[in-house]
């Protein structure tokens, strides 16, 4: 149903994209710096 409304669809895509980017950065930081580095970097958000 939601896909019938372009505005709702666009909003959903953008929101999903932003969440994916944040998750990607978190995973990237975990891989590069370890869990301690991720906890330290939370101040930047």
Buried (B, 14 or more C-beta within 10 A) or exposed (E): EEEEEEEEEEEEEEEEEEEEEEEEBBEEBEEEEEEEEBEEEEEEE
